[in-house]
């Protein structure tokens, strides 16, 4: 499976990078996520994780999370999970050692 990475530095008015967003998308558009890196933080934030309904429970999310390991540069990864999300979603993140925050 192939994933496309797009890295964007967001800067303040003085040109200083305030956040780097790395957008990741499966090459057919079936899944995507965002990794946000903030300067001076010891964690990155994983957000906007989405897998198209018909592709869920096929391993595509696992493959995407494996693919982003190369951009996870901080000791901790924070992921926000909606309270209504299925338990298997939380378990997937727990197995990876991510810090889960509830939306």
C-alpha positions, 0 to 999 in steps of 0.5 A, spaced: 500 500 500 502 506 498 501 513 502 502 520 500 505 525 505 505 532 504 509 536 510 507 544 511 510 549 516 505 554 518 509 560 521 507 566 525 508 573 522 515 573 524 516 567 519 518 562 525 515 555 525 509 554 530 507 548 527 508 543 522 503 539 519 504 532 516 498 530 512 498 523 510 493 519 505 492 512 502 494 513 494 487 511 492 484 516 498 481 511 502 484 513 508 488 519 511 490 522 517 494 528 520 500 529 524 502 535 528 509 537 530 509 543 535 516 546 537 518 545 544 513 540 545 515 532 547 509 530 543 506 530 536 498 530 535 495 525 531 488 527 528 483 527 523 484 519 522 479 517 517 478 510 513 472 510 508 467 505 511 467 500 506 475 499 508 474 499 515 477 493 519 481 491 513 488 493 516 488 499 512 489 504 518 494 499 521 498 500 515 497 507 515 499 508 522 505 503 520 507 508 515 507 514 519 512 511 524 517 515 520 515 522 522 513 520 529 519 524 532 517 525 539 517 520 545 509 521 545 503 521 540 497 524 543 490 522 539 484 525 540 478 519 540 470 521 540 467 518 546 462 514 542 468 511 538 468 503 538 473 500 543 477 497 538 479 504 536 482 505 543 485 498 543 489 499 537 491 506 539 493 503 546 497 497 543 501 503 539 503 506 546 499 513 544 496 517 549 489 517 548 485 524 550 477 523 549 473 529 545 
